Amino acid sequence: MTPLAEQLAALGLRATAATLDDVVALATKRRWSPQQLLEHLATTEHQERTRRSLERRLARARIGRFTPMADFDWGWPKRIDRPAVDAALRLDFLADASNVIFISAHDLATQYATSLQRF
């Protein structure tokens, strides 16, 4: 890592530090003005920070892995009100300002709730 890249990393500009040589080459090739270069660096850094923030929050939430409802085995529960589940997953209850309560075996209710959390 170059001294400039190390300084950028120390300032918390990790995305810029990691791609410094590529960005400078791109800016030179496209003949960017200093303002265009700074706008690109700010945009890239913001996107990278947003991505890292989302990863951190997902890890902290401990949601874990889930099975998408598209892969759900509808034959597994003997009795299930599929239209009601589909309506919940379409978020139809929001128009009525009502709540959804899942009452079922632990694994089944967890799968529904986790699928709704992804919205």
N, C-alpha and C positions, 0 to 999 in steps of 0.2 A: 504494500500500500504506500502511495506517495505521501509526502508530508502534508500536502493540501488535503488529500483524502482523509488522513488521520485527523486533521483539524476539523474537517466537516463532520466526521463521525463523533468527535468529542463534543461538538456543538449540538449533536442529536440529529444531524441531517444524514441518516444512515443510507437512505435510498440514493441520495446524491453522491455520497462517498463511494458506494458500491458501483455506480455506473458512470463515474466522472469521465473516464477516458472516452467511453462511447458517446456521451452527451457532448463533449467538446468536439469530437470528430463530426457528429451530426450537425452541430451548430456551424462548424466551419464549412461543411459541405453545402448546407442550405443557406449559408451567408446570413445567419440570424443577427439581428441587432442585439445589443446588450439587454434591452427590455424583453425581446422575444425569448432570449436564453433564460432570463430570470423568471419569466412567466412559465416556461416549460419546467424549470426546476421546482418552482412552487407547486405547480399542478402535480408533478410526479411525486413530490414529497408528501403532499396532502393525500393522494391516493394510497400511497404506501402506509402512511400512518393510519388511515381509515381501515385498511386491510388488517394491519397488526392489531388494532383496537378490537375489531370484530373477532379475530382469532382468540385474543385474550379473554374477551367476554364469554365466548362460547366455551372455552376451556374452564373458566371459573364457574359457569352455570352448571357444569357436569351433566349436560343433557345426554351426552353419549350418542351411541349409534341408534338409529331407528329404521324401521321398515316403512317405506312410503306406502300410502294407501293404495296406490296403483298395484302394488305387489301383495296386497292383503288377501289372505285365503278366506273368501266369503263362505266356504263350506265348513270351516272349522267350528264356529259357534253353531250349535244346533238351531237356535232361534236368534234372529237378529232383525232389527227393523232397518233394513238397508236404506230406504228412502229418508228416514230420519237422520241416519249417519251422513248420507250424501248432502242433505240440507245443512247439517252442521258444518261439514267441510267446505261448503259453498259460502258459509258465513251468513246464511239467510236470517239467522236470529238477530243480527245487528240492526236490521231494518225495524224490528219490533222493540229494540232496546231491551231484549230479554237475555237470559243466561242459558247455558247448556250444562246439564249435569249428566255425566256418564255413570251408570250403575251396571257393573258387570264384574267378571273375574278380573283380578288384578292386572294381568298381562294385557288383556283386551282394552281396558279403560286407559291404561298407560299408553298404549299404541295410538289410540284416538287422540288423547290429549297432546301427545308429542307431535302428531301430525298437524294439529291445530296451531301449536306453537311456532311452526315453521312459516306461518303466514305472517 
